[in-house]
Amino acid sequence: MDDEIVEVSPTGGLNSRIEGRWDLLEYRALARLVAVLDYGAKKYGDENWRLDPPELHLKHALGHIFRYLEARRLNGRQPVPHQPGDDDLGHAFCRLMFAIATEEDGEERG
């Protein structure tokens, strides 16, 4: 056996150790992210976002964040959107993910 760390589950199963607390991911936030990704892929194409630099994704993320905050200020609270196109927090989350990915893509190219 190699030097890989093996953990024993509570029921006795052996597993490779996984770094990070993947169990802490929030399903509802990820579901909204996936809905926005699906919406964007249908509108612009699957990988179109990779053509833009991190700064542009951050600009759009901030626009969605401030639009969300303004709606909360005016309405007291913004309801959870039923359509991905109306989900400012989902779009901000998505644009932040794009900024991270394109930042790392740029480092690989640079």
C-alpha positions in Angstrom: 0.0 0.0 0.0 1.3 3.5 -0.8 1.6 6.4 1.7 -2.0 7.5 1.2 -3.8 8.2 4.4 -6.7 5.8 5.0 -9.5 6.6 7.4 -11.9 4.2 9.0 -15.6 5.1 8.9 -17.9 4.7 11.9 -19.2 1.5 10.3 -15.7 0.1 9.7 -15.3 1.0 6.0 -11.9 2.1 4.8 -11.7 5.3 2.8 -9.0 7.6 1.4 -8.8 10.8 3.3 -10.4 13.8 1.6 -9.1 17.3 2.4 -11.6 19.9 3.3 -15.0 20.0 4.8 -17.1 19.2 1.8 -19.9 18.2 4.1 -20.4 21.9 5.0 -21.4 23.0 1.5 -24.9 24.5 1.5 -27.2 22.6 -0.9 -29.7 25.5 -1.4 -26.9 27.9 -2.4 -25.4 25.3 -4.7 -28.8 24.6 -6.3 -29.2 28.4 -7.0 -25.7 28.5 -8.5 -26.5 25.5 -10.8 -29.8 27.2 -11.9 -27.9 30.4 -12.8 -25.2 28.4 -14.6 -27.9 26.6 -16.6 -29.7 29.9 -17.4 -26.4 31.5 -18.5 -25.3 28.4 -20.6 -28.6 28.5 -22.5 -28.4 32.3 -23.1 -24.6 32.7 -23.8 -23.1 29.2 -24.3 -21.5 26.8 -21.9 -18.0 28.3 -21.6 -18.5 31.8 -22.8 -17.7 33.2 -19.3 -14.1 32.0 -19.6 -13.5 34.6 -22.2 -13.8 37.5 -19.7 -11.2 38.5 -17.1 -11.7 38.4 -13.4 -12.2 42.1 -13.1 -15.3 42.0 -15.4 -16.8 39.2 -13.4 -16.2 41.2 -10.2 -17.8 44.3 -11.7 -20.9 42.2 -12.5 -20.9 40.5 -9.1 -20.9 43.9 -7.4 -23.8 45.1 -9.6 -25.9 42.1 -8.5 -24.9 42.6 -4.9 -25.9 46.3 -4.9 -29.1 45.5 -6.8 -30.0 42.9 -4.1 -29.2 45.3 -1.3 -31.3 48.1 -2.9 -34.3 45.7 -3.3 -33.9 44.8 0.4 -33.8 48.5 1.4 -36.9 49.3 -0.7 -38.9 46.1 0.1 -37.7 45.2 3.6 -36.5 41.9 2.2 -36.1 40.3 -1.2 -38.0 37.0 -1.7 -36.2 34.0 -2.9 -36.5 34.3 -6.7 -38.4 31.7 -8.7 -36.5 32.4 -11.9 -32.7 32.1 -12.3 -32.7 35.4 -14.3 -34.1 37.2 -11.3 -31.7 35.8 -8.7 -29.2 38.6 -7.9 -27.5 36.7 -5.1 -27.2 33.6 -7.3 -25.7 35.7 -10.1 -23.3 37.3 -7.7 -22.2 33.9 -6.4 -21.8 32.7 -9.9 -19.7 35.7 -11.0 -17.5 35.3 -8.0 -16.9 31.7 -8.9 -16.1 32.9 -12.5 -13.6 35.5 -11.1 -11.8 32.8 -9.1 -11.7 30.4 -12.0 -10.5 33.0 -14.6 -7.9 34.4 -12.1 -6.5 30.9 -11.8 -6.7 30.4 -15.6 -4.8 33.6 -16.1 -2.1 32.4 -13.7 -1.7 29.2 -15.6 -1.4 31.1 -18.9 0.9 33.8 -17.5 
